[in-house]
Every structure is written in C-alpha cells, then in structure tokens.
Amino acid sequence: PTSNDMRSTDAWENGIVVKLTDATMVKVKPKTTYKILFEADGEMNVTFRVDMLYIDKLLEENEIFEDFLNYNDKTCYKYFVKSTDKKLRVGVYSFSGNPDIYVNPSTLPTNLNQFAFKATESSDDVLVLSPEDRSEKGFIKGLYYVCVVAQSNTSYRIRISESDKHYFLEDGIAETNEIQAGKESRFYYTDSSLERNLNLTFTLSVKSGPKPEMYIKLCGKVPESQCQFSKNDQGVITATNEIGTLFAFIKHSRNSCPKNGVNDPPCIYGILLRSPESRFADLTHFSLVAHHNETTHIKLREGHSVDQIVENHQTRYFKFIVFDTMATEVTFTLNSHHGDADIYVSRSEKYPDEIYDKKSSKSRRFYDEVCFTKAEDGKLIGIYYIAVKGFEYSSYSIRATVNRGENEDNVVPTQISEGMALNDFIDSQTGKKYYEFKTTMYGTGISDIKVSVNQFMGKVKFYIKSGSLPTEFVYDYMGDSDNEVVMKATDLKFVPVGKKYILVVPNTELGSKASMYRYSIMYSTSRTITELQSEVPSFGSVKVGLYSNYKYTYVDTKGSDLTIALTPISGNPNLLVSINNEKSFPTLDSYDYHSKAVGKDSISITRNKLFENNPS
C-alpha cells in the first residue's frame, strides 16, 4: 500500500483507526491477506491491534461498546431481552456525527422501513421501549436486533439496559434520559479513581419539563441493591440550583473507600432524582454527568450544550473528537451566564491552559468562540482539547458544532433548552444554522410556544417546523421582521408532543447585508421562567393582563447590590420582583417590589435584603 490508498481516520480515542466493511474502498473478504503501511514523522512507540467485529455482535446488559461508522454505513447487534415488566433502554451516544437507531424483535429486516422501532430524529440518542410497546409487536422478551445507521462519519458508544435502577454513569460522559412527573429515578457512579482523594462534580441540565430534585449519597463498597436511600437520610447531599442547572460538589476522601482486596466490590455513589408533580408536562428531559477532579476531560457531543461552573482561577477541561472528513468547520462556543470565563483549544496539548492553538477571551455580553476551518487549518479530523479558565466565579455553557457544507443530510441541530437564551452567529450571507427542542405537553398542560430571536448584529429570519428540518420553502411558522413567533395551541399545525426544528438564515431582503450576523435564540411556554444573565439584555413582549416570568440567580461573591431595569419599547408595563421562594411567580397581588409604586422602571435591592428573605 501507499499513502494514496485507503487511509486511517485520526482521533480514535486510543489512536487512529481503519474500519473495513463491504462498503469501503478495501473490502472485507475471506482468506485475504491485508498489508498495512505505517508512516510517522519521527521515531515513536506504537501498539497495534486488530479487532474482528462479527455480524450481529451479541451485547450484554449494561455492556459499553464503542464503535465507528463510515458515512451511510450500518452496524447491527443482537440482544436478548430477559424481563417482561421492565423498560428496554437502547442508548447510542455519539461523540461526533449523527447516528440513527433501529430496533426489531426476532428477525433482522432487510429494509430500514421494516423495523418495528426507530429513533431517527436528529440528535436522538436513546430509544425506550416499554413492555406494552414490545407486546404490541408480539415479543415482550427474547431476541432483538439493534442497528445503528450513520448519516455522517460517526463515533459512538452503545449500551442497553432493562432497568434504570441499575444504571451506572461513566466518568465524564453526559447521559441523556427522561423522568416522569411525580416519579423517582436512580443512577449510580463508580470509578477506579475513588480510591484516591478527589473533588467530584455531579451536574444535571434540564432540556425541557419541570426541574427535578437531585440527591447524592456515598454508599461505599456495596452492591447497588444496597445503595437505596431517601432525601432525608444521613449523609445525603442536596444539589443546588445555578442558572437552571443542578450541581453537587463533593470532596471525596479515599478513607471512605479503602482498598481491602482484589475482589472488593466497587465504591459507588447513588444519585436519586425526584420529579415534582406537574399538570403542564408529563416528562422531564435532562442530561446527567459525573466527573472527578479538574484533570478529567468531559467529552463534548456535537450539538449538545454542557453546563458547568468554575471558581476564580480554576480550570475545567473538555475534549471533542471529529471523525468526519466532510467537516469544513469546527466551532467551540462558550456562553458565560455569570462571571468571566475564557476558552483555550489545542489539538496536541491535553491541558491547553498555557500552550494552545487558539483562544478567545471576549466579553460575556456576547460569547467566546474558537473556530477551526478546513481552508485555514487544513484537515479537521482529530481530537480537540479544550480548557475553560475562570477569572472570577463563573457559570457557563459550552458546545461544539461541526459544519459539513451544503449537505443538509448531515446536519446535527444544536439543542436549545426551555427559557435559556443561546447566543450564536452566522458568518456569511449564505450561511444557516439549525436548532431543535422537544416538548411533551398533554391535556390542560398544553399551551402556546414562543420562539424568540433577538438580533444584535445584522438582520436574520427564521423558520420552524415540527418533526423534520424546515427549509425556506417548507415550514410551519416563519419569523421575518419580528423578533418572535408564537406557535398557538389552537393552530391546526400545532404539535404538543415531539421535536421542533428551527432554521435561522440572514435576512437580506430588508436591504441589510452584513458580513456577520449575531443573535440569541430561545423558546418558552406559558410556564417558562426565563433565566436572565448579568448585564445581557433580554427582549420580550407581554399581552395586556398577562405576565412574562424571569429569574435571576445572584452569585456575586463581591456582595454588590442588585439593580433590575426594565426599558419599555412600547406600552406601559409593570415590573414586579419577588425575592421570596414562595412567590416565584409574582403578580399584582403578590410581590416584594413594584416599579410603578416608586415611579420608576427599575428596582434596586441591597445585598442584605436579598439574603434576609432568601437564605439559599
């Protein structure tokens, strides 16, 4: 072979990889000798391994299997369902690319349309099948086939579980899941490093639905069946709410998990989630991640924001893997909600806080971003190491996005969370960005949905569609000259349950042509409390007699007073503020501060007053 033949793909977690299938340049054939050429810039030590992935590999429950798929390729697995009363959960978590999940009982269909169950919407990464779902197809238990299809070059890990009660988190990897209103769900975390002194962080980010409560307890070296507890038990730690995200920080002592022998059970932490009763939404969609120390690299997934915080002069590390040769641009975006955090990126240094390829240190009024382009930086496949450094106590969200040119079949939309504004940009007049969110509204909980796009630089327009990506010609709703679109629950095209997709493009029809378009995007419902960011304006509207609700989390370690200012663009609105948890939805009949009462459109609250009625 020569360097002109089939090449390896950089950035596999353990090095580089060549995957041969019936669809690649070099085919898989029986009784065939394969020759491999290694090229290196200098002397190095390498470990070489060949793995044979047989057709329909058999997976065991909770077994983690990592794999890679070329564009438009398919890999199938087998799994034997053992239970008749538990949900079957198939998780395919992509680190790059956009895999689809297909599941079928008993037989392996030759056509994708023949599969009984599918998860094919962009960024779907889990398929949950209840006993009732499986019964409808005539097979509650027994042999099931699971196939993963790649819409672009995709790296992923697959895991199948039949019970959330025995579900373990893997260090540094965010798991998406859902919990029903009024129910409990349990997870477990273990890692071999728990035999050392560590700082542990547990983070839960709500994507949609009511915010659950999160409780953490060290159970020690016991089976998970013995790690059962309630929120009031001794040693239980309650997660705190920071900017709509739940955090729990634990100083772990190695003395609590001493190493006694080779056959010791692992040291585990239990995580209990309790979702409140809600008449608005039956489900809460969330992501949950646990990691130790500051040296752990949290793995970013394309299109998924990760919420974190850093203390003054603290650094957190992330990594992102790109396999796709069709990638033309890789962008890392950091939104600081409070404080000031900067981002540093390297493709060679694992901890790029001092030695890095690129950095951004903009004001939090907009966002920080680092962009690698094929035209400027050459090939983009590889591992990207990211450092986020705080120069004061800072809460932020970070995400990775990949641009693959004009091919919309490979689009991975960016997820947006309810009530959380996401800052973004388009860097050309022909550019476009896609977003997605999911709603689960039933019965009396069905309400209008508002999509807001606040424009800071240049003019944009946006299109919304339920169930599939919109285009400029095929859509359900359009935002042209206005900053917001209301999807009314009474509309015939309104869909209360499922995914909605948004396309944002430059609006050159208004005669405003710019080289850069900056904006923020957010969705909300009648029950949404929008998160405010320090010093960043939030635009909105409210009808006569109704309320728009906002929330601000005070995290100023300098002890400053707080000023909330309202600037009416039209009309004569009232500004009502409550600093009491029991009045989280202030009204004209229930509030702590009222702007019209003092004849102003702003309210100032001293730090002492803030904590007098709100000690949390």
N, C-alpha and C positions, 0 to 999 in steps of 0.2 A: 504493500500500500504506500501511497504518498499523501502529502498534505492536501492534495486535491480530491481525495476520496472522502468517504463518509467520516465526518469529524465528530469528536465528543462534544457534549454540552457542558459548559463550565458551571460551577457553583452548586453542584450536588453537595449536600451537607457534609459528606465525607470525601469530597474531592471533585472529580469530573466523571461523567457517565456517558456511555454509548448504549442505547437500547435498540436492539434489533427485533423487528417484527416482520410480518408478511407485507407490511405496507412501506417499509423503509428502503433506502437505496440498496443496502446489503440485506438480503433476505435470510430468514431462518430456514435452514434445510437440514434434513437428516444426513448423518455420515459425512459431515462437511468440516474441513479444517479452516479455521479463521486465523489470519495473520494480523497482528496489531503493531502499529508503529507509534513509538513514544518520541515526542520532541520536547526538549527543555532548553531554556536559555542558559542554564548552567548546571553544575553538579547538584544532585539532590537525592534524597532517600524517598522511595515511594512504596506503598503497599498496593498490590493489585489483586482484585477479586472478581470472580465470575459467578453470577447468580443465575440459576435457571428458574424462571417463573413459568411454571407449567400452567396449561389452560385450566381455567376454573379452579384456582387455588382455594383450598379449604381454609376458612378463617375460624378461629375460636373466639368465644365471647370475651370482650374487653382486650383482645389482642390488638396491638397497634402495628399497622403495616404501612410503610412508606413506599410510594411508587411514583413513577414518572410516565407521562403520556405525551407522545408527539401530537401535533395538530391533527384533529379529526380522527384520532385513533380511539380504540376501545379496549378495556381490560375487564374481564369478568371473574367473579369469585363465587364460591359456594359457602353457604352457612346453614346449619341445622337448627331450626327454632325448637326449643325444648319446652317452653311454657305455653299454657293455654289461657292464662289470666293476666299476662303482663304485656306491656307495650314493647314492640320491637323498634329499636332506635338505630338507624344506619347513619353514621356521621362520616362525611367526606370533607376534610378541611384542607382547602387549597392555600398554599403559600404564594403561589402565582398562578395566573390563568383562571379559567372558568369551567370547572367540571360539572357535568350533569349526572344524576343518579337514576338508575333504572332497576327495579326490583320485580321479580316474578316468582311465584311458587311452582315447585315441582319440575318445570321444564324451562329450557333456555330458548326463548323465541329467536327467530332469525331476523325479525324486523323490529325496530325500536317501537313502532306503533302498537305492537302486540303485548308489550309489558303491562302488567296489571297496575303497577305503581310507578310514579315518576316524580322527580324533583328537578325541573328543567329551567326554572326561572333564574335569571342572573343572580349570582351570589347565594342561591340556596345551598346550604351545606349540611342539612340534616333532613332525614325522612323518618317520621314517626308513624308507625302502623299499630293501631290498637287491635285487640283480639276481635272486635267487631269488624274492623276493616278487613282483617285476614279471613274471617268467617264468611264474609260476602263473596270471597273468591274461592271458598270451599276448602281452604287449607289453613287451619289455625296454627298448626305446628308441622314440623317436617322440613324437607329440603327447600331452600330458597336460593335463587340466583341473584347476585348483585353485580351490576355492570356500571362502570364509570366511563363516560364519554367526554373527550376533551374538545372544547370549542377553540382552544389555542394550546400551545405547548404548556403543560400543566404539571406542577409538582404538588403532591398532596399526601395526606395520611388518612387511612380509613380505619374506623373502629365500629364494632357492632356490639350493642348491649341490649339485654332484655329487662333491665331493672335499673332505674335511677338510684335505687337505694345502695347500689354497689358501684357507683360511678366515680372513678378517680381522675383528678386533674393532673396534667403533665406540666412540669415546671416551665413557666414562661410561655405557654401556649394558651391563647384565649379560646374558650369553648363557648359556642352559642347554644342556647337552649330556650325553653319556654316553661312557664309555670301557670297553672290555672288560678284564677282569683279565689281566695279563701283556702288555698291548699298549701302544703309544705313540700319541699324538695330537699334532698340531702346529697352532698358531694363529699369527696374525701381527697386529701392531698398528702402525698408522701414523696420523699426524695432521699437518696443516699446521703446527701449533704446534711441532713438533720442530725447527724452525729457530731456536728460542729456548732459553734456559736454563730448564729445567723440573724439577720434582720429580714423578716418575712412581710410581704405585702399581698393582701387579697383585695382585688378590685372587681366590682360589679357595675357594668354600664347598662342602663335600661335603654332599649331601642324604641319600644312602644309599650303602652299599657301602664297600669298602676305600678308605683315603685314598691318592691318588696322590702322586708327587713332581712338583714343578714347577721348571723351569729356564728362565731368561730370558737372552737374548743380543742385544746391539745388532749388527745386521748391516750397518747403514749404507744407502747409496743403491744397493741392488742388487735385482734381481727376487727374489721369494720362493723361486724354484727354487734360488737360490744361498745361501739362508739356511738351510742344513742344518748341524746340529751335534749333538754328544753332550754328556753332562753333564760330562765331564772336559776339554772343550776350554777353551782360554784365553779369559778374558773372560766365562765363563758364571757367572751369579749363581743361587744356590740359594735357593728360597723357604723361609722359616721358618714354623714352626707356632705359632699363637697361638690358644688356646681352640678347637681343632678346625678352624681356618681357616688357609689358607696365604697368606702375604703376602710380596711382594718390593718393596722401596723402592729407587728408583734416582735418583740426581742426574744428570740428563741435561744434557750440555754442547752448546751449539749448534755448537761447533767440530767435533763428531763428524759433523755433517750439514750442511756448508756449502752455501749456495745458489750453484750454478755456472751454471745456465742455465734457460731456460723448460722445456726438455724433459727435465730431470733426472728419474730415477725417484724415487719417494717414499722417504723414510728409514723403515726398518722395524725393529721388534723381533721376534724369534722367540720363541715360547713352546713349550716341549717338556713334555708331560705323560707320565709313565710310571706305569702302574698295576701294583701288585705282584700276583704270583700269589696266588690265594685259592681255597680249596676251599669257602668259605662263600657267595660271591656272584660271579656272572659279570660283573656290571656295576656301575660307579660312576656315580651321577647327581650332577652338580655344576653350579654356575654360576660363570662367569668374567667378571671386569670389569677393564678397564684405564682409568685416567684420569690426567690431568696437573694438577699444582698444586692449591692449595686452592680456587681460584675456579671449578673445574669443578663443575657441578651433576650429581650422579649421579642418574639417573632411577629412581625407585621404581616398582615394578609391584605392582598390587593383590594382596595375599595372599602376597607373596614377601618374606622377610626378607633384608636385606643386612647382612653382617658387615663391620665396619670398626674401626680404632683411631685415636685422636688422642693427640698428645703434650700435655704440660702447656701450657695456654693456646692450644692450636691449635684451629682450627675447620674442620669439613667441611660441605659444602653439598649438599643434595639438592633435587629437585623432583618433584611429583606432579601429574598432570593428571586432573581429573574432568570428564567429559562428560555423565554420566547425570543427566537431570532427575528420575529416580525416587529419587536418593540422598537419604536422610533424615539421615545421619550420616557424617562423615569423621573417622577417628581415626588419629593417628600415635603409635606406641608404641616406646619405646626401652628396651631391656634392657641395663644395664651389667653385664658379666661381671666386670670388674676396674676399679678406679678410680672416678671420679665424672665423668659427663658429663651435660649438660643439653641440652634441646631447645627451640628457638625457631621459631615458624612465622609467616609473613606471606603475604597474598595480593596484596601490592603491591610490597614491597621484595625485590629479588632476593637480597640478602645481609642476612638479618634478625637479625644478632647484636646489633645495638644498637636498631634500630627494628623492632618486631614487633607482631603482633596478639595472639598468645597464647604463653605459655611454661609449662614445667613443670620443677621442679627438686627432685623427690623423692629420698629415699634410695634407693640401689641395692638395698636389701633387697627392694623391690618392683619398681618400674619407673617410668619417666617417661612421661606421656601428655599429648597435647593433642587436644581433641575439638571439632569444629565440628558444630553441629546446625542443621537447617533451621528449627526452631522458634525458636532463639536467634539465629542468624546470617544468616537469610534464605537466598537461593539458594546452593547449594553448588558449582555448576559453575564451573570456573576453574582457574588454576594456583596451586598451593601451594608456596611456597619454604620450605625447612627448613634450619636451621643447628643443628649439634651441636657444642657447645663443651666441651672437656675442661678440668677444673680440676686434673687430675693425669693421668699416663699412664693411658689408659682403653681397654679393648676393649669393644665393644658390638654389638648388632644392632638394626636399625631396620626397621619395616614400616608400611605404610599399609593400612587396611581401610575398606571402604565398606559401610554398612548401607542396604539398599533396602526396609526394612519387612518385611511378612509374605510377600512373593512369593518363594518358595523356588526358582523357576525362574532367578532372577538371582543366586543365591548363588555367591560365589567363596571357597572354603575357604582358610584360612591354612595354608601348608605348615609342617610341623614336621620337624626333622632328627633323625636317629638319635642318641640319647644326649645331646641338648641340651634342657634344660628351657626351656619357653617360658611366661613369666608373662602372665596375661591376666585379664580381669574381665568380668562381666555386671552391668549397672547397673539391672536391674529383675527382678521375679519372673516376668515373662512373656518375658524375653529369652532368646536362644540364640546359640551360637557353633559354627561348623563348622571342622574341621581335616582335613588329609589327609597321608598319607605313602605312599611307594612302596617295595615290597620286590621283590627279584629273587633268590630262593633256589632252588637246584637240588641234586638228588642228596643227598650227605652234608652239604651246607651248609644243609639245611632244619632249622629249629629253631623253638621256641616264640617267640611275640612277646608282649611285656608292654607294656601301656599303663598309665601311672601318672598319676593326677590328685591332686596334693597340695592340700588345701583350707586356705586361710589365713583367709578370712572368709566366713561363710555355708556352707551345705551344697549341693553340686551332685551330679548324677548324669550318667552319660554312656553313649552308645550307639555301637557300632562295626559297620560293615558293609563288606564287600568289593565293589568295583565300582560302587557308587552311594551316594547320600546316605541315611543312616539316618533314621528317624523314631522317635518314642516308641512306635510300634506295630510297625514293620518294622525289624528289626535282626538281626545275627548274635550279638553279645555285648552285655552290659549291666553297667555298674558302678553299684551302688546305694549300699550302706553302706560298701563297701571302697574303698580308695584306688587299687587296681589290678585289672586284668583280664588274665589270661593266655590268649592265643589258642593253644591247644595244637596242635602239628603233627599230632597223631593225630586231631583232630576232623574229622568229615566236611565241615564248613563251612569248614575252614581252606584258604586260598588262598595259596600261597607266592610267586606272581608276580603283581604288579599293584598297583593303588591301593586303599588302605583309607581310609575316611572316619569321622570321629568327630563326634558331636553332643553338646554339653555344655549342660545346662539346669539351672536351680535345682531343688533337691530340697525342695519344700515339704511333702512327705508326712511328713517327720520332725518336723514341727511347728516347724521353724526357718525363719522368714520374715525376710528381711533386705532392705535397700534396695540393697545392693552385695554381690557375690559375687566374691572374689578367689581365684585358684588358679594352679597351674602344671601344664603337661601335657607328657608326654614319652613316646616309645616306645623300646623297646630289644629286643635279641635276646641270645642266649647269647654272642655275640661282641662285644657292645657294651661300650665303656669310657665310662661316663657322665662328662661334664665337670662338675666342681664349681666353684661360684662363691664368691668370697671372702665370708664372713660370711652366706651364704644357706644355710639347712639343706636337705638333700636327704633325702627319706623313701624307704625301700625295704624289701625283705624278701629273705630268702635261706633256702633249704631246707637241712636238715642234710646235711653232706658236700659241698655245692656252694659256689660263690663268686659274689659280685656285685662287678664291677670298676668302679673310678672312676679319674679322672685329674684332677690339678690342675696348672695351669701357673703357675709362680712368676714374677711380673713386678713385684715390689715394688722400686721404684727407691730406697727408703729403706734397704734392707738389713736388714729385720726378720727375726727368726726365724719359723719356721712351726710352728703347732700344728694337729693334725688330731684332732678329738674325735668319738668315737662314743657315742651315747646309746641304749642298748638299751631298747626299749619292751616287748619280751617276749623270752624266751630268753637265751642267753649266748654271743653271737657273738664272734669274734676279729677284731681289726683288724690287718691286715698291710700294710706300706708298703715300697715299693721306690723308691729314687732312682737306680737304675741302668737305663739304656735296655734292657739285655739281659734284664732281669727285669720287663718291662712287665705281666705277669700274675702277680703274687706269689701264692705258695701257702705251705702249712705247711712245704714242703720247700725253698722258695726265696724269701727275703725279706731286707730290710735291718733292719726294725723290726717288733717283735711286741708288741702291747699287753699280752697276758697275761704276757709274760716279765717285765714290771715291775709287774704287778698293777694296771694302770690301764686305762681305756677311752679314753685319749688318748695321742698321741705328739707330742713336741716335737723339732724338728730345727733346729739352728743354721744360719744362712745359710752359714757357711764350709763346713759339712758338705754342704750341698745342692750346692754347686758343685765340691766336691772330686771327686765321682764322676759329676757330670752337668754338664760344662762348657758344654753347649749351652744 
